[in-house]
Amino acid sequence: MPSVPYDDDAPLLADLMPWSVAPLRPGRAWPTAPDPASLKARWDALLKAGLPDREALFEPTRARTLHSAVPQLPGRAGGTRRLARAEGPCAEPVRVLAGPFDEQWLIPDHRLLDAARPELWRVADAHQVFAVTTPDERHPVLAASLLPTLRTGRVHPLYRRPGGAEPNLAPGLLDLLSDRLGLRVAPLDLLAWVLATVRPGHTVPLTDDPRLWSSGVELGRRTLWLMRRDGERPKLPGGRRPYVRAPLPPRPRTLRYDPEEETLHLDEGRVSPVPAAAWEYELNGSRVLEAWFAARTASAAPGTLAAIGPATWPQPWTSELLELITVLALLAELRPRGAESGPSAITAADLRRAGVLPPPRAARLPASVLDLPEEGPEGQFALL
């Protein structure tokens, strides 16, 4: 989308999807890692340490210490005993979106996270889609099926309840759009439209042209599929896929790109074809591939839990890298085709006259979700 000022009174995403949550704040780096085995090893190292060393390894903050009493995360099996007396295995790590297009693993233990945002865990399931705002002009909103832990902006779940129930949309919005467009608008259609048309500043122009709407939704659904994937492997145009042409070393330290050969070099390892658009793909001023690589190769301070990691480059990382290259190349193709909807045909003033805006205060608050077990501190029942 072009970075130009708009004065057409397009509504804000924050009004169209009124319930939003601040990003999860772990408070320490070590409960997140690109591989789950490292997280279990870090947990074991924490519990094997005596109390003074355990405290230093834990990296306490004002929000969390070894003596903090907190309940379980909703639907998770993490312990509730204070960490000073904790024992037992690590809670099974879960996949999260730790950075733009960077899927990593997190220990889902409330005792380890300064601000875990339990309200997000209550609605995280196979039906959920999280929209995350960013300051990036070309990607003002990202979407993910995984719980996002990246700290680019606020998190807007598409649904307020598990099972894809109760869309997180201004009451009456879907009915109004359906009437104006003459077709049924589903919650996922609206999110697809947002991804295709959202502007810097997070305003969303709305159209009453069915053909323009269908074009934008189609583009947004393609974008959404590439961001979520859900186990499917995309291919480059012509059916091409990047492959490892020369084996990656056990511990690659450098990453560089050869545009003439369309080759990504990880030390002496080589991956190709890598379209230039994938290498140049940036978000928030950083190349996505470089940030992804750095998250797996940067050295942590010796003696810290974050320094515990795989001895050699795991094979799954190579598969993830190949898929990421493909996703970025395909997203780069979609960027120039971003739906230019023109001025907002349905303005914020129109929505106010129709009673859709402002959304009621309750729509900006989380729903009361009691579907998941939640054990309180020290094994007590949680009072909800």
C-alpha positions, 0 to 999 in steps of 0.5 A, spaced: 500 500 500 502 506 498 504 511 504 500 517 503 495 520 507 488 519 507 482 523 509 476 519 507 474 517 515 476 510 514 475 506 520 480 504 525 482 496 526 481 497 533 474 499 532 472 494 527 476 488 532 474 492 538 477 486 543 485 487 543 490 485 548 497 487 549 503 482 547 505 477 551 511 479 555 516 473 557 521 478 561 526 473 560 529 470 554 530 463 556 523 460 556 523 461 548 527 457 543 527 455 536 527 447 538 523 444 544 529 440 546 533 446 549 527 448 553 527 441 556 534 442 558 534 449 560 528 447 565 532 441 568 538 445 569 534 450 573 531 445 577 538 441 578 541 448 581 541 450 588 537 455 591 542 461 590 544 459 583 537 457 581 535 464 582 540 467 578 539 462 572 531 464 573 533 471 572 528 474 577 524 481 575 519 485 579 513 481 576 516 474 577 521 471 582 522 464 585 517 465 590 511 468 586 505 464 586 501 464 580 495 459 577 496 455 571 495 458 564 488 456 562 488 449 559 496 447 560 499 442 565 504 447 568 506 446 575 503 451 580 508 450 586 513 456 587 519 455 583 523 455 589 520 448 591 519 446 584 520 439 581 518 434 576 518 435 568 518 441 564 511 443 561 510 440 554 513 446 549 508 449 545 509 452 538 508 460 538 510 466 533 516 469 536 518 474 531 515 476 524 515 469 520 519 466 526 515 460 529 519 458 535 517 454 542 515 456 549 515 453 555 507 454 557 508 455 564 505 461 568 511 462 573 516 463 567 512 469 564 512 476 567 505 477 563 502 471 560 496 474 557 491 468 560 485 471 556 489 469 549 491 462 552 483 461 553 481 462 546 487 459 542 485 453 539 485 450 531 479 455 529 483 462 532 487 467 528 490 472 531 491 479 528 497 483 530 499 490 528 506 492 527 509 499 525 511 496 518 508 500 513 508 495 508 505 489 513 501 493 518 498 487 520 500 480 521 496 474 522 497 467 525 494 461 528 499 460 533 499 464 539 504 470 538 509 472 543 512 478 538 512 485 541 510 489 534 503 491 537 497 489 539 493 482 538 486 482 536 483 475 536 478 473 530 474 470 535 472 471 542 471 464 545 474 457 543 471 453 537 471 459 532 465 462 537 463 469 537 467 473 532 471 479 535 468 484 531 463 490 532 456 488 533 452 489 527 458 490 522 457 483 518 450 484 517 451 491 515 457 489 510 452 483 507 447 488 506 451 493 502 455 488 498 449 483 497 453 477 499 454 474 506 460 476 509 464 471 514 468 473 519 474 470 516 472 474 509 473 481 513 480 479 516 482 477 509 480 484 507 483 487 512 490 484 510 489 486 503 487 493 504 489 495 511 493 502 511 499 505 515 496 507 521 491 501 521 485 504 518 481 499 514 477 502 508 471 499 507 467 498 500 460 497 497 463 494 491 462 486 490 467 485 485 472 490 489 470 486 495 471 479 492 478 481 489 480 484 496 478 478 500 481 473 495 488 476 495 487 477 503 485 469 503 492 468 499 496 472 504 492 469 510 494 462 507 501 464 507 502 467 513 498 461 517 500 455 512 497 450 517 502 444 515 501 445 507 508 446 503 507 452 498 511 452 492 515 457 488 512 459 481 513 454 476 513 448 482 520 450 484 522 449 491 529 451 494 533 445 496 540 444 499 545 444 494 551 443 499 551 440 506 550 445 511 556 445 516 554 443 524 554 450 526 553 455 521 555 462 523 555 467 517 549 468 512 550 471 505 546 472 499 549 471 491 543 474 487 547 472 480 546 465 482 540 466 487 544 462 492 543 463 500 550 461 503 550 459 510 558 458 511 560 453 506 553 450 505 548 452 500 541 453 498 538 455 492 534 457 488 532 463 493 529 469 489 532 475 491 525 478 493 525 473 499 532 475 501 530 482 501 524 481 504 524 486 510 519 487 516 520 493 521 527 495 518 530 488 518 531 482 513 526 477 515 531 471 513 537 475 517 533 475 523 531 468 523 538 466 522 540 470 528 535 467 532 538 461 531 545 462 531 547 468 536 551 467 542 547 468 549 551 469 555 555 463 558 553 460 564 545 462 562 540 458 561 539 461 554 546 459 552 543 451 553 542 450 545 543 444 540 550 442 539 549 442 532 544 445 527 538 441 527 535 438 521 528 441 522 531 448 522 533 446 515 526 444 513 523 451 516 528 455 512 526 452 506 519 453 507 520 460 509 524 462 503 518 460 499 513 463 503 517 470 503 518 469 495 510 468 494 508 474 499 513 479 495 509 477 489 503 479 493 505 486 495 505 489 489 498 487 488 495 489 494 488 491 493 488 499 492 481 500 495 481 507 494 477 512 498 473 508 504 466 508 501 463 506 508 466 511 512 467 511 520 461 516 520 457 511 516 458 506 521 456 511 527 450 513 524 448 505 523 449 504 530 455 499 529 460 504 532 462 506 537 462 498 539 460 497 546 464 497 552 463 490 553 466 488 546 473 491 548 473 486 554 475 479 554 469 474 554 468 470 560 471 463 558 470 457 563 471 452 558 478 450 560 481 447 567 485 453 571 489 450 577 490 456 582 497 457 586 500 451 590 494 447 587 488 450 589 482 451 585 482 457 581 476 462 582 474 465 576 
